[in-house]
Amino acid sequence: MLQRDYTTSQLDVLEAEAIHIMREVAAEFERPCLLFSGGKDSIVMLRIAEKAFWPAAIPFPLMHVDTGHNFDEVIEFRDRRSAELGARLIVASVQDSIDQGRVVEETGRRASRNRLQTTTLLDAIEEHEFDAVFGGARRDEEKARAKERVFSFRDDFGQWDPKNQRPELWSLYNSRIRKGEHIRVFPLSNWTELDVWDYIRREGIEIPSIYFAHTRKVFERDGMLLPDADVVQRGEDEPLFESVVRYRTVGDMTCTGAVQSTAATVEEIIEEIAATRITERGATRADDRSSEAAMEDRKREGYF
């Protein structure tokens, strides 16, 4: 007698949970949007959104908070992928916020626009009246995100307050908000970095070339390899050198470091990640290494 295997894989369970969350948001909120930077987590979210609503189009726009200091490979991928899907892409510009006097650009060797994104994001949410915003944060990334809810309530100032977060029993989510408030939604909350890469391999998802090993001019600062770029200020005591590197995460060039690696395929990246004991943000993000409370502060300010 033919026996069928009804075993569900871990990736199937994670995918089903994420699809359920996306459909719940589409049903309960009037104006959701999905933050899409062209990074691996947002790429996976986009694939899940495709599956959740196929064969219909994705029923909400994509949005990217662009610092103007992003990697060219990632921006090219962002524009091309959104065009392929026929999705509406909203680009909220940090440079526009600077020009309008909403934020003041930092100066000095360690200047970065990364923290300035908060104001730009909140202004865009208010302008477009979004009441739910999908983000690619995962609980395994660091301590501040480990205690985050799937539906993260934000007040009318866009701020996160742990005392105002709602209980999430089983798969029941509280979507009630007042005018001006919104919910940040994290469908990948229970995923790990390794899960993301396993899913990319299983689905055959295209990702920017910057995630694979390549030769790049870099310099070392605080144990991190930062790129040689016009927007990254390098001191005389920080010599340039060529190295074979890749990026575990992508963001603003001024605070996103590369890691030395020869992993040129998704399979090799998975082997590399399975052996590492350092989180991707701990290894590659200068803004998150400055203190253990850095991410917590940014959440309270309203960015994550």
DAFEN-V441665 format. One record per residue. N is the residue number from 1. RES is the residue in one small letter. SS is DSSP state (H for helix, E for strand, C for the rest). PHI is phi in whole degrees, -180 to 180 (NA if undefined). Layout:
# DAFEN-V441665
N:RES:SS:PHI  N:RES:SS:PHI
This chain:
# DAFEN-V441665
1:m:C:NA  2:l:C:-72  3:q:C:-105  4:r:C:-102  5:d:C:-96  6:y:C:-101  7:t:C:-66  8:t:C:-101  9:s:C:-75  10:q:H:-60  11:l:H:-65  12:d:H:-63  13:v:H:-65  14:l:H:-64  15:e:H:-64  16:a:H:-63  17:e:H:-63  18:a:H:-65  19:i:H:-64  20:h:H:-59  21:i:H:-63  22:m:H:-65  23:r:H:-67  24:e:H:-62  25:v:H:-65  26:a:H:-61  27:a:H:-82  28:e:H:-98  29:f:C:-111  30:e:C:-85  31:r:C:-137  32:p:E:-82  33:c:E:-148  34:l:E:-118  35:l:E:-74  36:f:C:-129  37:s:C:-101  38:g:C:93  39:g:C:-83  40:k:H:-63  41:d:H:-67  42:s:H:-71  43:i:H:-67  44:v:H:-65  45:m:H:-58  46:l:H:-66  47:r:H:-64  48:i:H:-66  49:a:H:-63  50:e:H:-57  51:k:H:-68  52:a:H:-63  53:f:H:-120  54:w:C:-61  55:p:C:-91  56:a:C:-73  57:a:C:-75  58:i:C:-62  59:p:C:-85  60:f:C:-149  61:p:E:-78  62:l:E:-100  63:m:E:-140  64:h:E:-128  65:v:E:-89  66:d:E:-97  67:t:C:-76  68:g:C:85  69:h:C:-119  70:n:E:-88  71:f:C:-72  72:d:H:-59  73:e:H:-62  74:v:H:-76  75:i:H:-64  76:e:H:-62  77:f:H:-66  78:r:H:-55  79:d:H:-67  80:r:H:-68  81:r:H:-68  82:s:H:-66  83:a:H:-68  84:e:H:-61  85:l:H:-85  86:g:C:69  87:a:C:-88  88:r:C:-78  89:l:E:-111  90:i:E:-103  91:v:E:-108  92:a:E:-93  93:s:E:-99  94:v:H:-66  95:q:H:-61  96:d:H:-63  97:s:H:-64  98:i:H:-67  99:d:H:-63  100:q:C:-85  101:g:C:78  102:r:C:-75  103:v:C:-138  104:v:C:-113  105:e:C:-71  106:e:C:-73  107:t:C:-127  108:g:C:102  109:r:C:-61  110:r:C:-99  111:a:C:-62  112:s:C:-149  113:r:C:-95  114:n:C:-61  115:r:C:-70  116:l:C:-69  117:q:H:-61  118:t:H:-57  119:t:H:-63  120:t:H:-62  121:l:H:-63  122:l:H:-65  123:d:H:-64  124:a:H:-68  125:i:H:-61  126:e:H:-69  127:e:H:-61  128:h:H:-94  129:e:C:57  130:f:C:-72  131:d:C:-110  132:a:E:-148  133:v:E:-130  134:f:E:-76  135:g:C:-127  136:g:C:-97  137:a:C:-64  138:r:C:-125  139:r:C:-71  140:d:C:-82  141:e:C:-70  142:e:C:-172  143:k:H:-63  144:a:H:-64  145:r:H:-86  146:a:H:-65  147:k:C:-99  148:e:C:-78  149:r:C:-79  150:v:C:-68  151:f:E:-99  152:s:E:-100  153:f:E:-73  154:r:E:-125  155:d:C:-77  156:d:C:-72  157:f:C:-100  158:g:C:79  159:q:C:-93  160:w:C:-101  161:d:C:-127  162:p:H:-60  163:k:H:-74  164:n:H:-102  165:q:C:-81  166:r:C:-92  167:p:C:-67  168:e:C:-123  169:l:C:-93  170:w:C:54  171:s:C:-116  172:l:C:-101  173:y:C:-121  174:n:C:-93  175:s:C:-106  176:r:C:-78  177:i:C:-141  178:r:C:-95  179:k:C:-58  180:g:C:96  181:e:C:-87  182:h:E:-153  183:i:E:-119  184:r:E:-91  185:v:E:-118  186:f:C:-121  187:p:C:-66  188:l:C:-98  189:s:C:-52  190:n:C:-93  191:w:C:-86  192:t:C:-112  193:e:H:-58  194:l:H:-67  195:d:H:-60  196:v:H:-59  197:w:H:-71  198:d:H:-61  199:y:H:-69  200:i:H:-60  201:r:H:-66  202:r:H:-63  203:e:H:-87  204:g:C:64  205:i:C:-81  206:e:C:-75  207:i:C:-134  208:p:C:-60  209:s:H:-64  210:i:H:-65  211:y:H:-76  212:f:C:-103  213:a:C:-61  214:h:E:-156  215:t:E:-89  216:r:E:-146  217:k:E:-78  218:v:E:-139  219:f:E:-141  220:e:E:-98  221:r:E:-145  222:d:C:54  223:g:C:79  224:m:E:-117  225:l:E:-102  226:l:E:-98  227:p:E:-79  228:d:C:-81  229:a:C:-149  230:d:C:-61  231:v:C:-87  232:v:C:-105  233:q:C:-82  234:r:C:-114  235:g:C:-83  236:e:C:-64  237:d:C:-90  238:e:C:-124  239:p:C:-68  240:l:C:-79  241:f:E:-154  242:e:E:-91  243:s:E:-150  244:v:E:-88  245:v:E:-137  246:r:E:-148  247:y:C:-111  248:r:C:-83  249:t:C:-143  250:v:C:-126  251:g:C:-174  252:d:E:-65  253:m:C:-61  254:t:C:-71  255:c:C:-136  256:t:E:-111  257:g:C:-97  258:a:E:-93  259:v:E:-121  260:q:E:-68  261:s:C:-163  262:t:C:-112  263:a:C:-71  264:a:C:-110  265:t:C:-133  266:v:H:-62  267:e:H:-61  268:e:H:-68  269:i:H:-64  270:i:H:-62  271:e:H:-62  272:e:H:-66  273:i:H:-67  274:a:H:-62  275:a:H:-96  276:t:C:-82  277:r:C:-120  278:i:C:-116  279:t:C:-67  280:e:H:-63  281:r:H:-74  282:g:H:-66  283:a:H:-89  284:t:H:-132  285:r:E:-117  286:a:H:-65  287:d:H:-68  288:d:H:-91  289:r:H:-92  290:s:C:-63  291:s:C:-164  292:e:C:-67  293:a:C:-92  294:a:H:-58  295:m:H:-69  296:e:H:-60  297:d:H:-62  298:r:H:-68  299:k:H:-65  300:r:H:-65  301:e:H:-72  302:g:C:118  303:y:C:-80  304:f:C:-93
